[in-house]
Amino acid sequence: MLRIWCRAGGAVLKRTVPTLWVTPAQQRWASHSPVNTVVLFVPQQEAWVVERMGRFHRILEPGLNILIPILDRIRYVQSLKEIVIDIPEQSAISLDNVTLQIDGVLYLRILDPFKASYGVEDPEYAVTQLAQTTMRSELGKLTLDKVFRERESLNSNIVQSINQASDEWGIRCLRYEIKDIQVPPRVKESMQMQVEAERRKRATVLESEGTREAAINVAEGRKQSQILASEGEKAEQINKAAGEALAVLAKAEAKSKAIRLLSEALAEKNGNAAASLSVAEQYVSAFSRLAKDSNTVLLPSSTSDVSRMVTQAMTIYSTLSKPTLKAGIIKTKKEEPSEGAPVQSTSAQ
């Protein structure tokens, strides 16, 4: 019953209390001011500023509150929630003298209801004007290109500037976001041309880099192919030289064996007759090949006398074999005194 009576009394008083004291600037902040009905229920996340006889008395907490009629008056109602304010579009001039049309969104919260009520006449209007002036001053420090690249730093600088001035009002600016940036049509066309030129430049650079890389790859391939070819040729020459060396060794060994066998055959009985027969055969074979490879031939005077040529060859062989026999005889004589030395010493004793 008490709650119903309080609501009914508040409705009656609300109809009877004049609202001439509310100015247009205070309309948003004073339009929700309730009437003193003795027993009041303050909602959560709201702060009601109470004046007693025109002077600040206290701030009502959420929940049940009791006021004195006539003496106490609810002067301001402050919302402690986060408030979103649209910053209207405005013009600003950048550092390179380009006129921009820019707007934004401001997020703030009331931290001290007393300062927000008595520190400034209209907190929303004050913060909006402060945001606009701060935005102009910050944009004047940047060129047009940096405005688009450094939007985050621009928003952060605007928030810091607003908080420095709004501390006395009990308001805390949480963040500021730029919604839209509009540039003049001519500037937009020049920016588009600049972007196209930059893209053409990048395309040309990429094409030249591709050509360079292709040339480098071709040169590298040729270099590797030449290196591999030279290594293959080197290996081939090494293998060929090794093969020729093995062939020479094999021929030398075969020749040495042939000479050894020949010397053994000559040392046997009738070896000279066999040598004469071999020389005669080789002479006849050589004589049959005369004048086949060349037209110029030098011949001895007795070409047809085979016996004479064989006798001459055997004489040369006998002459070459005599030093070998002499060396063997000398070696034998040197060994005989060494064996007879002990006999002489015995006869002396």
PyMOL commands that set and color helices and strands:
alter all, ss='L'
color gray80, all
select helices_A, chain A and resi 2-16+24-30+113-118+123-139+144-149+151-169+185-267+271-288+306-348
alter helices_A, ss='H'
color red, helices_A
select strands_A, chain A and resi 39-42+46-52+55-60+63-66+72-79+83-93+99-110+171-182
alter strands_A, ss='S'
color yellow, strands_A
deselect
rebuild
show_as cartoon
